[in-house]
């Protein structure tokens, strides 16, 4: 875990930095996805999350759900294509778990991939992810001024 300008960035995950989504490869060949620390901070306190249903197909670049906070309402953009096999039911009762523990209890969905290697090409990990996250944070900070 690396701290970048006050944000936690695990180096072992894959990221869609632009959409603030992380992807974790699981042993069974599925992936767990969630909102990264930068994304949850930008959204502020998350009040509600609506998901596609388990069994629904998701397409890379399209919404797998909708997030609502006091500051923002918008799509949770899927970084990969596949089928939702599990959603985090805890988020229905306590959506703020995404704010409190974005890489742990605040995960959003588990997806069975359509084409792992193809989807991973557009995601970043390790040092590259840390560098791009830092650039994104600085850009967001500069736009506030």
N, C-alpha and C positions, 0 to 999 in steps of 0.2 A: 504494500500500500504506500503510495506516494502522496504527500500533501503538496498541492499546487495552489498557491495563493489562498490558502484556507479551505480548499476543497479536497476531499479524499478521492484518489484515483487508483483503484486496484490495477496493477500492471498485468494480471493474468486473465483479464477479460478482453473481449472485443468490443469496439465502440463504433456507433454511428454518431460522431461528434456533433454534426449539424443538428440532428434531432434529439440529442442528449439521451440516447438509448444504449444500454449495455447488453451484451450477449455472453452467456457462460455455456461452454460446451459441457454436457453431462455424459457420464459413462455409458448410458444406454443409447447414445447417438442423438438424443433430443437436445434442445437448448432452452435455457431459462433466460427470459428477458425482463428488463426493468428500466426505470428512469434513473439516469446517473445523478450524482450529487449536485452537479452544476444545474441540471434541469429541474430538480426538485427545489433548489434555492431560487431559481428564476420564477418558477410557478408560484412560490410562496406557499402558504398553508393549503394543502389539498383537501377539498371538501367532499368530492364525489368522483368516482370512477365508474364508467360504464364500459363493459367488455363485450366483444363478440362472444358467442356461446362456444362451449367446448364442442369440438367436431367441426367448427367453422374453418373455412380456408382463409388464409391471409396471404396477401401479395406484398412483396417487398415494395416499400414506398407508399403503401396505402395504410389506412387506419386499422389498428387491431382493437382500438377502444377510444374513448373520449375521457379527457381529464378536465375537471373543473376545480378551480381554486378561487380565492377571493379576488385574484388579480387577472385570471385568464381562463378561457374555455377553449379547448382545441384537441386535435387528434393526437393519439399516441401512435406514432408512425412505426410500422413494422420494419425492422432492418433486414428481414429475411422472408422467404416465402415458405409456406407449409400449412400444416393443420394444427389448430390449437387443441392440445390434448388435456390441458389443465389450466384453470385460472386460479388466481390467489383469492379464494373466497373471503379471507380475513379482511381484504380491502373494502368489501361491501359494508362491513360494520365499522372499520377503522381505516379510512383512506389515508390518514396522516402517517401510517406506517411507512409510506413512501418517503415522507420527509424525515422521519425518525431513523429509519434503517434501510436506505435505498438499495443496498447490495445484499441485504439479508432478508428479514421478514417482509420487506416492502417490494419484493419481486412482483411482477405483473402476470406473466403467463409462461407456460412451458409449451414449446412448439416442436412438432415432428417436422423435420425439414424436407423440402422437396429436392433441393440441390445444395448441400453444404458448401462444397468447394467454390461454386459459382457465387453464392451469397457472401462468403467470407472475403472474397476479392475486394469488396468495397468497404470493408470494415478495417479498423486499425487496432493494434494491440501493442503492449510493451512501451518502449521509449517513444515510438512514433505517436501513440495515443496520448502520452503525457505531454508531449510537445504541442500537439494540436489542441488539446484541452486548455493548455496554458494560453495559447494564442486566442482561443475562443473566449476565455475568461477576461483577458485584457481588452478584447474588442467590446465585450458587453459592458465592462467597467467604463471604457472610453465613451460609449454611447450614452451613459448616464450623465456625463458632464455637460 
